[in-house]
């Protein structure tokens, strides 16, 4: 019997008028895509490739400039409402109401979709069990960890039983343990309910869990097949782009002893001690809610410690935070520059804040724009840049004053695999120049590029060492950092029970 397709896109193109450049921007160009029924299909590609544009067209939220798009046997350009009544869509920024509880959020979305009251009890019970949220129904959404928020978002998306589920990068910023749990839910939905799922993702290991993978770049389909050959297609074998010869100094540039941070009765960081050496790339890892962001903010001088010793570049952060921050460059997890200002205007603002003279600022602006390939973007508004370029601008702004230490809080969250690789190449080059890099990440393959890694959970340090030492601590059967991370966290939690 012929396999039924839930989505058929034929010669689809989509263009937008860009007000800044006063030009037509081609988002998708003459693409042909089919999505099979009852399977998991992944859509991957660089920032600006057209992934979200395609997903929004499937949902009837955008109209193609040309071509035909059939969803569930319906021409979505003619009858978008009928399609929307039969599908569920979880965008990248799913709108949870943080001052409402888990159950209140689910009921609100059920109300929006006119789900009958008599259907909710059984449906909610299944979704809460599947997502592991059954014990947290009265907790406010704003008090959930990142992984739990994503699972609540998925539960709210599924309060009605759709024929097609569309997810736009649902695991961005989510730790490996929570990512695994989320994908187990998706696989269970496909197996138990025959649900068709189309998901865009930045993670290669997630794409490999799907029956079909579609790679899109610059609005064109480059790969449309099973995932078996995907790794070779995306990453040529024997590539060693990050293995630069570097000498790490014996000099301790960050000293942490018995660090504690409390929020009321809650202990977010519990008696943590470690050192970081000059010129080292030091990775800070942990599940959502582990305390790593709190640790990170204390190291940056953004949050005071409750107790303990914290020294950065020889300066006590508890007594001289302003002095210590002069040695620090900081890139936040979420884009924090001014979206309505141009690239140059942002750099001029931050250069002034760092106290650079006009002459030195002009010199440094040229240098950092060359370093991060931003020269042609000088007059572009920051908010309109693709995600990878936003991260480059954030790095450029953080390095204007030539700091000795660079703090990167999930710097590659939400950007595609190719942009991540390019970004890490720049990070290793900075370390080769003698800069010290402190980085948090949820991409475990990126942890392999660090000289040393510390894993935290529930406010405590579980492991510290080189990538090979961490894998060895996790067990003899562990082959990669993803497995090592999960094993170390789960083993520690088992001992707590």
The 8 nearest C-alpha neighbors of each residue, nearest first, counted from 0:
[[1, 2, 3, 4, 36, 35, 37, 5],
 [2, 0, 3, 4, 35, 36, 5, 37],
 [1, 3, 0, 4, 35, 36, 5, 37],
 [4, 2, 36, 35, 1, 5, 34, 0],
 [3, 5, 35, 36, 34, 6, 33, 2],
 [4, 6, 71, 36, 34, 35, 70, 3],
 [7, 5, 70, 34, 33, 4, 69, 71],
 [6, 8, 33, 69, 68, 32, 9, 4],
 [7, 9, 68, 32, 31, 67, 11, 33],
 [10, 8, 31, 67, 11, 66, 68, 7],
 [11, 9, 29, 66, 30, 31, 12, 8],
 [10, 12, 66, 29, 30, 9, 65, 8],
 [13, 11, 28, 27, 29, 65, 64, 63],
 [12, 14, 64, 27, 63, 26, 25, 28],
 [15, 13, 25, 24, 26, 23, 64, 12],
 [16, 14, 24, 23, 17, 25, 13, 26],
 [15, 17, 23, 22, 24, 18, 21, 14],
 [16, 18, 21, 22, 19, 20, 23, 15],
 [19, 17, 21, 20, 16, 22, 23, 15],
 [18, 20, 17, 21, 379, 380, 22, 383],
 [21, 19, 22, 18, 17, 23, 379, 16],
 [22, 20, 18, 17, 19, 16, 23, 24],
 [23, 21, 20, 17, 16, 24, 18, 19],
 [22, 24, 16, 15, 17, 14, 25, 21],
 [25, 23, 15, 14, 16, 26, 22, 17],
 [24, 26, 14, 27, 13, 23, 15, 28],
 [25, 27, 218, 49, 14, 13, 24, 28],
 [28, 218, 26, 12, 13, 25, 49, 219],
 [27, 29, 12, 218, 30, 219, 11, 13],
 [28, 30, 10, 11, 12, 27, 31, 219],
 [31, 29, 10, 11, 28, 219, 220, 32],
 [30, 32, 9, 8, 10, 11, 29, 33],
 [31, 33, 8, 7, 30, 34, 9, 6],
 [34, 32, 7, 6, 4, 8, 35, 31],
 [33, 35, 6, 4, 5, 7, 32, 36],
 [36, 34, 4, 5, 3, 38, 33, 37],
 [37, 35, 5, 4, 195, 3, 38, 34],
 [36, 38, 195, 193, 194, 189, 35, 39],
 [39, 37, 195, 36, 35, 40, 196, 210],
 [38, 40, 196, 209, 210, 197, 195, 41],
 [39, 41, 211, 197, 209, 212, 210, 196],
 [42, 40, 212, 198, 206, 199, 197, 213],
 [41, 43, 199, 213, 214, 198, 212, 200],
 [44, 42, 214, 200, 199, 215, 213, 201],
 [43, 45, 215, 214, 216, 48, 415, 46],
 [46, 44, 415, 48, 216, 47, 417, 416],
 [47, 45, 48, 415, 385, 386, 414, 387],
 [46, 48, 49, 385, 45, 217, 26, 50],
 [49, 47, 216, 217, 218, 45, 46, 215],
 [48, 50, 52, 26, 218, 47, 51, 27],
 [51, 49, 53, 52, 48, 54, 42, 199],
 [50, 52, 54, 53, 49, 55, 167, 199],
 [53, 51, 49, 55, 50, 54, 56, 26],
 [52, 54, 56, 50, 51, 55, 49, 57],
 [55, 53, 51, 57, 56, 52, 50, 58],
 [56, 54, 58, 60, 52, 57, 53, 61],
 [55, 57, 61, 59, 53, 58, 54, 60],
 [56, 58, 54, 55, 59, 53, 70, 75],
 [59, 57, 55, 56, 60, 83, 54, 82],
 [58, 60, 79, 56, 57, 61, 75, 55],
 [61, 59, 55, 58, 56, 62, 57, 79],
 [62, 60, 56, 59, 55, 63, 52, 58],
 [61, 63, 56, 76, 64, 59, 60, 13],
 [64, 62, 13, 65, 12, 11, 61, 66],
 [63, 65, 13, 12, 14, 62, 66, 11],
 [66, 64, 12, 63, 11, 13, 67, 10],
 [65, 67, 11, 10, 9, 12, 63, 68],
 [66, 68, 9, 8, 11, 69, 10, 65],
 [69, 67, 8, 7, 74, 75, 9, 70],
 [68, 70, 74, 7, 73, 6, 72, 75],
 [69, 71, 6, 73, 72, 5, 75, 74],
 [72, 70, 5, 73, 6, 69, 82, 4],
 [71, 73, 70, 69, 74, 5, 6, 4],
 [74, 72, 70, 69, 71, 75, 82, 78],
 [73, 75, 69, 76, 77, 68, 78, 70],
 [76, 74, 79, 78, 77, 73, 59, 69],
 [75, 77, 74, 78, 79, 62, 59, 68],
 [78, 76, 75, 74, 79, 73, 80, 59],
 [79, 77, 75, 80, 81, 76, 74, 82],
 [78, 80, 75, 59, 82, 81, 76, 83],
 [81, 79, 83, 82, 78, 84, 59, 75],
 [80, 82, 84, 83, 79, 78, 85, 73],
 [81, 83, 79, 80, 85, 84, 86, 75],
 [84, 82, 80, 86, 85, 81, 79, 58],
 [83, 85, 81, 82, 86, 80, 87, 161],
 [84, 86, 82, 83, 161, 162, 81, 87],
 [87, 85, 163, 161, 83, 162, 164, 84],
 [88, 86, 164, 161, 156, 165, 163, 157],
 [87, 89, 165, 166, 164, 90, 156, 86],
 [88, 90, 166, 93, 156, 165, 167, 91],
 [91, 89, 167, 93, 92, 166, 88, 168],
 [92, 90, 167, 168, 93, 169, 89, 166],
 [93, 91, 90, 94, 89, 167, 95, 169],
 [92, 94, 90, 91, 89, 95, 152, 149],
 [95, 93, 92, 96, 152, 90, 97, 89],
 [94, 96, 97, 93, 152, 104, 140, 148],
 [97, 95, 99, 98, 94, 104, 140, 141],
 [96, 98, 141, 140, 99, 95, 139, 100],
 [97, 99, 96, 139, 141, 140, 100, 142],
 [100, 98, 139, 97, 96, 103, 104, 140],
 [101, 99, 139, 103, 138, 137, 140, 102],
 [100, 102, 136, 104, 103, 140, 137, 138],
 [101, 103, 136, 105, 104, 100, 106, 137],
 [104, 102, 100, 106, 105, 101, 99, 107],
 [105, 103, 107, 101, 102, 106, 99, 100],
 [104, 106, 102, 155, 108, 107, 103, 109],
 [107, 105, 109, 103, 108, 104, 110, 102],
 [106, 108, 110, 104, 109, 105, 103, 111],
 [107, 109, 111, 110, 105, 106, 155, 112],
 [108, 110, 106, 114, 112, 107, 111, 158],
 [109, 111, 113, 107, 108, 112, 106, 114],
 [110, 112, 108, 109, 113, 107, 114, 106],
 [111, 113, 109, 110, 114, 108, 159, 158],
 [114, 112, 110, 111, 109, 115, 108, 159],
 [113, 115, 109, 112, 110, 159, 116, 118],
 [116, 114, 117, 118, 113, 119, 109, 110],
 [117, 115, 119, 118, 114, 120, 109, 113],
 [116, 118, 115, 119, 120, 121, 114, 122],
 [119, 117, 116, 115, 120, 121, 122, 114],
 [118, 120, 122, 116, 123, 121, 117, 115],
 [121, 119, 123, 122, 118, 124, 117, 116],
 [120, 122, 124, 123, 119, 118, 125, 117],
 [123, 121, 119, 125, 124, 120, 126, 118],
 [122, 124, 126, 120, 125, 121, 119, 127],
 [125, 123, 121, 127, 122, 126, 120, 128],
 [124, 126, 128, 122, 123, 127, 129, 121],
 [125, 127, 129, 123, 128, 124, 154, 130],
 [128, 126, 133, 132, 124, 130, 129, 125],
 [129, 127, 131, 125, 126, 130, 133, 124],
 [128, 130, 126, 127, 131, 125, 184, 132],
 [129, 131, 127, 132, 128, 150, 126, 184],
 [132, 130, 128, 129, 133, 127, 134, 150],
 [131, 133, 127, 135, 130, 134, 128, 136],
 [132, 134, 127, 135, 128, 131, 136, 124],
 [135, 133, 132, 136, 131, 137, 127, 138],
 [134, 136, 132, 138, 133, 137, 101, 131],
 [135, 137, 101, 102, 138, 133, 134, 100],
 [138, 136, 100, 135, 101, 139, 102, 103],
 [139, 137, 100, 135, 136, 101, 140, 142],
 [140, 138, 100, 99, 141, 142, 98, 101],
 [139, 141, 97, 142, 143, 100, 101, 99],
 [140, 142, 97, 139, 143, 98, 96, 99],
 [141, 143, 140, 139, 144, 138, 97, 98],
 [144, 142, 140, 141, 147, 148, 145, 139],
 [145, 143, 147, 288, 146, 287, 148, 142],
 [146, 144, 148, 147, 287, 173, 149, 143],
 [145, 147, 149, 177, 173, 148, 144, 287],
 [146, 148, 150, 144, 149, 145, 143, 151],
 [149, 147, 151, 145, 146, 150, 143, 152],
 [148, 150, 152, 146, 147, 151, 153, 145],
 [149, 151, 153, 147, 152, 148, 130, 154],
 [152, 150, 154, 148, 153, 149, 147, 155],
 [151, 153, 149, 155, 150, 154, 148, 156],
 [152, 154, 156, 150, 151, 155, 157, 149],
 [153, 155, 151, 157, 156, 152, 126, 150],
 [156, 154, 105, 152, 158, 157, 153, 108],
 [157, 155, 153, 154, 158, 87, 152, 89],
 [156, 158, 154, 159, 155, 160, 153, 87],
 [159, 157, 155, 109, 156, 154, 160, 105],
 [158, 160, 157, 161, 114, 109, 112, 156],
 [159, 161, 157, 158, 162, 87, 86, 85],
 [162, 160, 86, 163, 85, 87, 159, 164],
 [163, 161, 86, 85, 194, 195, 164, 160],
 [162, 164, 86, 195, 161, 196, 194, 87],
 [165, 163, 196, 87, 86, 88, 195, 197],
 [166, 164, 88, 197, 198, 196, 87, 89],
 [165, 167, 198, 89, 169, 88, 168, 90],
 [166, 168, 199, 90, 91, 169, 198, 89],
 [169, 167, 200, 199, 170, 91, 171, 166],
 [170, 168, 167, 171, 166, 91, 149, 200],
 [171, 169, 173, 168, 178, 172, 149, 200],
 [172, 170, 173, 413, 169, 168, 412, 201],
 [171, 173, 412, 170, 441, 174, 145, 413],
 [172, 174, 170, 146, 171, 178, 145, 177],
 [173, 175, 286, 441, 177, 176, 287, 178],
 [176, 174, 178, 177, 179, 441, 173, 481],
 [177, 175, 179, 178, 174, 485, 180, 286],
 [176, 178, 180, 146, 179, 174, 175, 181],
 [179, 177, 175, 181, 180, 176, 170, 174],
 [178, 180, 182, 176, 177, 181, 175, 183],
 [179, 181, 177, 183, 178, 182, 184, 176],
 [182, 180, 178, 184, 183, 179, 177, 185],
 [183, 181, 185, 184, 179, 180, 186, 178],
 [182, 184, 180, 186, 181, 185, 187, 179],
 [185, 183, 187, 181, 182, 186, 188, 129],
 [186, 184, 182, 188, 187, 183, 189, 181],
 [185, 187, 183, 189, 188, 184, 182, 190],
 [186, 188, 184, 190, 185, 189, 191, 183],
 [189, 187, 185, 191, 192, 186, 190, 194],
 [188, 190, 194, 193, 186, 187, 192, 191],
 [189, 191, 187, 188, 193, 192, 186, 194],
 [192, 190, 188, 189, 187, 193, 194, 186],
 [191, 193, 194, 188, 189, 190, 187, 37],
 [194, 192, 189, 37, 190, 191, 195, 188],
 [193, 195, 189, 37, 192, 188, 162, 196],
 [194, 196, 37, 163, 38, 36, 164, 39],
 [195, 197, 164, 39, 165, 163, 40, 38],
 [198, 196, 40, 165, 41, 39, 164, 166],
 [199, 197, 166, 41, 165, 167, 42, 40],
 [198, 200, 42, 167, 168, 41, 43, 166],
 [201, 199, 168, 202, 43, 198, 42, 41],
 [200, 202, 415, 416, 43, 203, 414, 168],
 [203, 201, 205, 200, 204, 206, 416, 415],
 [202, 204, 206, 205, 207, 201, 230, 416],
 [203, 205, 207, 206, 202, 208, 230, 201],
 [206, 204, 208, 207, 202, 203, 200, 209],
 [207, 205, 203, 208, 41, 204, 209, 212],
 [206, 208, 204, 226, 205, 209, 203, 227],
 [209, 207, 205, 206, 204, 210, 226, 39],
 [210, 208, 39, 40, 207, 211, 206, 41],
 [211, 209, 39, 40, 225, 38, 208, 226],
 [210, 212, 225, 40, 209, 224, 226, 41],
 [213, 211, 41, 224, 226, 223, 40, 225],
 [212, 214, 223, 42, 222, 41, 43, 215],
 [215, 213, 222, 43, 44, 221, 220, 42],
 [214, 216, 220, 44, 219, 221, 48, 43],
 [217, 215, 48, 218, 219, 44, 45, 220],
 [218, 216, 48, 219, 215, 47, 49, 26],
 [217, 27, 219, 26, 48, 49, 28, 216],
 [220, 218, 216, 215, 217, 28, 30, 221],
 [219, 221, 215, 222, 214, 30, 216, 218],
 [222, 220, 214, 215, 219, 216, 223, 213],
 [221, 223, 214, 213, 220, 224, 215, 212],
 [224, 222, 213, 212, 214, 221, 220, 211],
 [223, 225, 211, 212, 222, 226, 213, 229],
 [224, 226, 211, 227, 212, 210, 223, 228],
 [227, 225, 229, 207, 228, 212, 211, 224],
 [226, 228, 229, 225, 207, 230, 224, 231],
 [229, 227, 226, 231, 230, 232, 225, 224],
 [228, 230, 232, 226, 231, 227, 233, 207],
 [231, 229, 233, 232, 234, 228, 227, 203],
 [230, 232, 234, 235, 229, 233, 228, 236],
 [231, 233, 229, 230, 234, 228, 235, 222],
 [234, 232, 230, 231, 229, 235, 417, 416],
 [235, 233, 231, 230, 232, 236, 238, 229],
 [234, 236, 231, 238, 232, 233, 237, 230],
 [237, 235, 238, 234, 231, 230, 239, 232],
 [238, 236, 239, 235, 234, 240, 231, 242],
 [237, 239, 236, 240, 235, 234, 241, 242],
 [240, 238, 241, 242, 237, 243, 236, 235],
 [239, 241, 242, 238, 424, 243, 420, 423],
 [242, 240, 239, 243, 424, 427, 448, 423],
 [243, 241, 239, 240, 244, 448, 427, 245],
 [242, 244, 241, 245, 427, 431, 240, 428],
 [243, 245, 242, 246, 431, 241, 427, 247],
 [246, 244, 431, 243, 247, 430, 278, 433],
 [245, 247, 248, 244, 278, 431, 433, 279],
 [246, 248, 278, 279, 245, 277, 249, 276],
 [247, 249, 250, 277, 276, 246, 278, 279],
 [250, 248, 276, 251, 247, 277, 252, 278],
 [249, 251, 248, 276, 277, 252, 247, 275],
 [250, 252, 276, 253, 275, 277, 249, 274],
 [251, 253, 312, 276, 277, 275, 311, 250],
 [254, 252, 311, 275, 274, 310, 251, 312],
 [255, 253, 274, 310, 309, 273, 311, 256],
 [254, 256, 309, 272, 273, 308, 274, 258],
 [257, 255, 272, 308, 258, 307, 271, 309],
 [258, 256, 270, 307, 271, 272, 259, 308],
 [257, 259, 307, 270, 271, 256, 306, 308],
 [260, 258, 269, 268, 306, 270, 305, 307],
 [259, 261, 305, 268, 304, 267, 266, 306],
 [260, 262, 266, 265, 267, 263, 305, 259],
 [263, 261, 265, 264, 266, 260, 267, 305],
 [262, 264, 265, 261, 266, 260, 267, 305],
 [263, 265, 262, 266, 261, 267, 260, 305],
 [264, 266, 262, 263, 261, 267, 260, 268],
 [267, 265, 261, 268, 260, 269, 262, 264],
 [266, 268, 458, 290, 260, 261, 265, 269],
 [269, 267, 458, 260, 259, 290, 266, 459],
 [268, 270, 259, 458, 459, 271, 266, 267],
 [271, 269, 257, 258, 259, 268, 272, 459],
 [270, 272, 258, 257, 269, 460, 459, 256],
 [273, 271, 256, 255, 257, 258, 270, 274],
 [274, 272, 255, 254, 256, 271, 275, 253],
 [275, 273, 254, 253, 255, 251, 276, 272],
 [274, 276, 253, 251, 252, 254, 277, 279],
 [277, 275, 251, 252, 250, 279, 248, 249],
 [276, 278, 248, 252, 435, 279, 250, 251],
 [279, 277, 435, 433, 434, 247, 430, 276],
 [278, 280, 435, 277, 276, 247, 281, 436],
 [281, 279, 436, 449, 450, 437, 435, 282],
 [280, 282, 437, 451, 449, 452, 279, 450],
 [281, 283, 452, 438, 439, 449, 437, 453],
 [282, 284, 439, 453, 438, 452, 454, 291],
 [285, 283, 454, 439, 453, 282, 455, 440],
 [284, 286, 455, 454, 289, 456, 291, 287],
 [287, 285, 174, 289, 288, 456, 176, 284],
 [286, 288, 289, 144, 145, 174, 146, 285],
 [287, 289, 144, 290, 286, 457, 145, 456],
 [290, 288, 456, 457, 286, 458, 287, 285],
 [291, 289, 458, 293, 267, 268, 292, 288],
 [290, 292, 294, 293, 289, 295, 285, 455],
 [293, 291, 295, 294, 290, 296, 408, 289],
 [292, 294, 296, 290, 295, 291, 297, 267],
 [295, 293, 291, 297, 292, 296, 290, 298],
 [294, 296, 292, 298, 293, 297, 291, 299],
 [295, 297, 301, 299, 293, 298, 302, 294],
 [296, 298, 302, 300, 294, 299, 295, 301],
 [297, 299, 295, 296, 300, 294, 309, 311],
 [300, 298, 296, 297, 301, 295, 324, 406],
 [299, 301, 297, 298, 302, 320, 296, 316],
 [300, 302, 296, 299, 297, 303, 298, 320],
 [301, 303, 297, 296, 300, 304, 293, 299],
 [304, 302, 297, 305, 317, 300, 301, 260],
 [303, 305, 260, 306, 259, 297, 302, 258],
 [306, 304, 260, 259, 261, 303, 307, 258],
 [307, 305, 259, 304, 258, 260, 308, 257],
 [306, 308, 258, 257, 256, 259, 309, 304],
 [309, 307, 256, 255, 258, 310, 257, 306],
 [308, 310, 255, 316, 254, 315, 307, 256],
 [309, 311, 315, 254, 314, 316, 253, 313],
 [310, 312, 253, 314, 313, 252, 323, 315],
 [313, 311, 252, 314, 253, 310, 323, 326],
 [312, 314, 311, 310, 315, 252, 253, 323],
 [315, 313, 311, 310, 312, 323, 316, 319],
 [316, 314, 310, 317, 318, 319, 309, 311],
 [317, 315, 320, 319, 318, 310, 309, 314],
 [316, 318, 315, 319, 320, 303, 309, 304],
 [317, 319, 316, 315, 320, 314, 321, 322],
 [320, 318, 316, 322, 321, 315, 317, 323],
 [319, 321, 316, 323, 322, 300, 324, 318],
 [322, 320, 324, 323, 319, 325, 300, 316],
 [323, 321, 319, 320, 324, 325, 314, 326],
 [324, 322, 320, 325, 321, 314, 326, 311],
 [323, 325, 327, 326, 321, 322, 320, 300],
 [326, 324, 323, 327, 322, 321, 402, 353],
 [327, 325, 402, 324, 403, 323, 404, 328],
 [328, 326, 324, 404, 402, 325, 405, 403],
 [327, 329, 405, 397, 402, 398, 406, 404],
 [328, 330, 406, 397, 405, 407, 331, 327],
 [331, 329, 407, 393, 408, 406, 394, 397],
 [330, 332, 408, 333, 329, 334, 407, 335],
 [333, 331, 408, 409, 410, 334, 330, 412],
 [332, 334, 331, 335, 410, 330, 412, 408],
 [335, 333, 336, 331, 332, 389, 393, 390],
 [334, 336, 333, 331, 337, 393, 332, 330],
 [335, 337, 334, 338, 345, 393, 381, 382],
 [338, 336, 340, 339, 345, 381, 335, 382],
 [382, 337, 339, 381, 340, 336, 380, 383],
 [338, 340, 337, 380, 382, 381, 341, 383],
 [341, 339, 380, 337, 338, 344, 345, 381],
 [342, 340, 380, 344, 379, 378, 381, 343],
 [341, 343, 377, 345, 344, 381, 379, 378],
 [344, 342, 346, 377, 341, 345, 347, 378],
 [343, 345, 347, 341, 346, 342, 340, 348],
 [346, 344, 348, 342, 343, 347, 340, 341],
 [345, 347, 343, 349, 348, 344, 396, 350],
 [348, 346, 344, 350, 345, 349, 343, 351],
 [347, 349, 345, 351, 346, 350, 344, 352],
 [350, 348, 352, 346, 351, 347, 353, 345],
 [349, 351, 347, 353, 352, 348, 355, 346],
 [352, 350, 354, 348, 349, 353, 355, 347],
 [351, 353, 349, 354, 350, 348, 355, 347],
 [352, 354, 350, 351, 355, 349, 400, 325],
 [355, 353, 351, 352, 350, 356, 400, 349],
 [354, 356, 360, 350, 353, 351, 359, 357],
 [357, 355, 359, 358, 360, 354, 351, 350],
 [358, 356, 360, 359, 361, 355, 351, 362],
 [357, 359, 361, 356, 360, 362, 355, 363],
 [360, 358, 362, 356, 361, 357, 355, 363],
 [359, 361, 363, 357, 362, 358, 355, 356],
 [362, 360, 364, 358, 359, 363, 357, 365],
 [361, 363, 359, 360, 365, 364, 366, 358],
 [362, 364, 366, 360, 365, 361, 399, 367],
 [365, 363, 361, 367, 366, 362, 360, 368],
 [364, 366, 368, 363, 362, 367, 369, 361],
 [367, 365, 363, 369, 364, 368, 370, 362],
 [366, 368, 370, 395, 369, 364, 365, 363],
 [369, 367, 373, 374, 365, 371, 370, 366],
 [368, 370, 372, 366, 367, 371, 365, 374],
 [369, 371, 367, 368, 372, 366, 373, 395],
 [372, 370, 368, 369, 373, 391, 367, 395],
 [371, 373, 369, 368, 370, 374, 375, 391],
 [374, 372, 368, 376, 375, 371, 369, 377],
 [373, 375, 368, 376, 377, 372, 369, 365],
 [374, 376, 373, 377, 372, 378, 379, 368],
 [375, 377, 373, 379, 374, 378, 342, 341],
 [378, 376, 342, 343, 374, 375, 379, 373],
 [379, 377, 341, 376, 342, 380, 343, 375],
 [380, 378, 341, 376, 377, 342, 381, 383],
 [379, 381, 341, 340, 382, 383, 339, 338],
 [382, 380, 338, 341, 383, 384, 342, 340],
 [338, 381, 383, 380, 384, 339, 337, 389],
 [382, 384, 381, 380, 385, 379, 338, 339],
 [383, 385, 381, 382, 389, 388, 386, 380],
 [386, 384, 388, 387, 46, 47, 389, 383],
 [387, 385, 389, 388, 414, 46, 384, 390],
 [386, 388, 390, 389, 385, 414, 418, 391],
 [389, 387, 391, 390, 385, 386, 384, 392],
 [390, 388, 386, 392, 391, 387, 384, 393],
 [389, 391, 393, 387, 388, 392, 394, 386],
 [390, 392, 388, 394, 389, 393, 371, 395],
 [391, 393, 395, 389, 394, 390, 396, 388],
 [394, 392, 390, 396, 391, 395, 330, 397],
 [393, 395, 397, 391, 392, 396, 390, 398],
 [394, 396, 392, 367, 398, 393, 397, 391],
 [395, 397, 393, 399, 394, 398, 346, 392],
 [398, 396, 328, 394, 395, 329, 399, 393],
 [399, 397, 401, 395, 396, 400, 328, 394],
 [400, 398, 396, 401, 397, 363, 395, 350],
 [399, 401, 398, 402, 353, 355, 350, 397],
 [402, 400, 398, 399, 403, 328, 326, 397],
 [403, 401, 326, 327, 404, 328, 400, 398],
 [402, 404, 434, 326, 435, 327, 401, 405],
 [403, 405, 435, 327, 402, 434, 436, 326],
 [406, 404, 328, 436, 327, 329, 435, 437],
 [405, 407, 329, 437, 438, 328, 436, 330],
 [406, 408, 438, 330, 410, 409, 329, 437],
 [407, 409, 332, 439, 331, 410, 438, 330],
 [408, 410, 440, 439, 332, 412, 411, 407],
 [411, 409, 408, 407, 412, 332, 390, 330],
 [412, 410, 414, 409, 419, 413, 390, 440],
 [413, 411, 409, 172, 414, 410, 171, 332],
 [412, 414, 171, 411, 415, 201, 386, 172],
 [415, 413, 411, 387, 412, 386, 46, 418],
 [414, 416, 45, 201, 418, 417, 46, 419],
 [417, 415, 419, 418, 201, 420, 414, 45],
 [416, 418, 420, 419, 415, 421, 45, 44],
 [417, 419, 421, 415, 420, 416, 387, 422],
 [420, 418, 422, 416, 417, 421, 411, 423],
 [419, 421, 417, 423, 422, 418, 424, 416],
 [422, 420, 424, 418, 419, 423, 417, 425],
 [421, 423, 419, 425, 424, 420, 418, 426],
 [424, 422, 426, 420, 425, 421, 427, 419],
 [423, 425, 421, 427, 422, 426, 241, 420],
 [424, 426, 428, 422, 423, 427, 429, 421],
 [427, 425, 423, 429, 428, 424, 430, 422],
 [428, 426, 430, 424, 429, 425, 431, 423],
 [427, 429, 431, 425, 426, 430, 424, 432],
 [430, 428, 432, 426, 431, 427, 434, 425],
 [429, 431, 434, 427, 433, 432, 428, 278],
 [430, 432, 428, 429, 433, 245, 427, 278],
 [433, 431, 429, 430, 434, 428, 278, 427],
 [434, 432, 278, 430, 431, 435, 429, 277],
 [433, 435, 430, 278, 403, 429, 432, 404],
 [434, 436, 278, 404, 279, 277, 430, 280],
 [435, 437, 280, 405, 404, 406, 281, 279],
 [438, 436, 406, 281, 282, 280, 407, 405],
 [439, 437, 407, 282, 408, 406, 283, 436],
 [440, 438, 283, 409, 408, 282, 284, 407],
 [439, 441, 409, 442, 284, 438, 408, 283],
 [440, 442, 174, 443, 173, 175, 172, 409],
 [443, 441, 445, 440, 444, 446, 175, 174],
 [442, 444, 446, 445, 481, 480, 441, 447],
 [443, 445, 446, 447, 442, 480, 481, 448],
 [446, 444, 443, 447, 448, 442, 440, 449],
 [445, 447, 443, 448, 449, 444, 282, 442],
 [446, 448, 445, 444, 449, 466, 443, 480],
 [449, 447, 446, 445, 450, 241, 444, 280],
 [450, 448, 280, 446, 451, 447, 281, 282],
 [451, 449, 280, 465, 281, 279, 448, 452],
 [452, 450, 465, 464, 281, 449, 282, 466],
 [453, 451, 282, 463, 464, 281, 283, 465],
 [452, 454, 463, 283, 462, 284, 282, 455],
 [455, 453, 284, 462, 285, 461, 460, 283],
 [456, 454, 460, 285, 459, 461, 289, 284],
 [455, 457, 289, 458, 459, 285, 286, 460],
 [456, 458, 289, 459, 290, 455, 288, 267],
 [457, 459, 268, 290, 267, 269, 456, 289],
 [460, 458, 269, 455, 456, 457, 461, 268],
 [459, 461, 455, 462, 454, 271, 456, 458],
 [462, 460, 455, 454, 459, 456, 463, 487],
 [461, 463, 454, 453, 460, 464, 469, 455],
 [464, 462, 453, 452, 454, 469, 451, 461],
 [465, 463, 451, 452, 468, 469, 466, 453],
 [464, 466, 451, 468, 467, 450, 452, 469],
 [467, 465, 469, 468, 447, 470, 451, 464],
 [466, 468, 470, 465, 469, 471, 464, 447],
 [469, 467, 471, 465, 466, 470, 464, 472],
 [470, 468, 472, 466, 471, 467, 464, 465],
 [471, 469, 473, 467, 483, 472, 468, 466],
 [470, 472, 468, 469, 473, 474, 467, 475],
 [471, 473, 469, 470, 474, 468, 487, 483],
 [472, 474, 483, 470, 471, 487, 486, 469],
 [475, 473, 471, 472, 476, 477, 470, 483],
 [474, 476, 477, 471, 473, 470, 478, 472],
 [475, 477, 474, 478, 473, 471, 470, 482],
 [478, 476, 475, 474, 482, 483, 479, 470],
 [477, 479, 476, 482, 480, 470, 483, 475],
 [480, 478, 481, 482, 477, 483, 470, 444],
 [481, 479, 483, 482, 443, 484, 470, 444],
 [480, 482, 443, 484, 483, 479, 485, 175],
 [481, 483, 485, 480, 484, 479, 477, 486],
 [484, 482, 480, 473, 486, 470, 481, 485],
 [483, 485, 481, 487, 482, 486, 480, 488],
 [484, 486, 482, 488, 483, 487, 489, 176],
 [485, 487, 483, 489, 484, 488, 473, 490],
 [488, 486, 490, 484, 473, 485, 489, 483],
 [489, 487, 491, 485, 490, 486, 492, 484],
 [490, 488, 492, 486, 491, 487, 485, 493],
 [491, 489, 493, 487, 492, 488, 486, 494],
 [492, 490, 494, 488, 489, 493, 487, 495],
 [491, 493, 495, 489, 494, 490, 488, 496],
 [494, 492, 490, 496, 495, 491, 489, 488],
 [493, 495, 491, 492, 496, 490, 489, 488],
 [494, 496, 492, 493, 491, 490, 489, 457],
 [495, 493, 494, 492, 491, 490, 489, 488]]
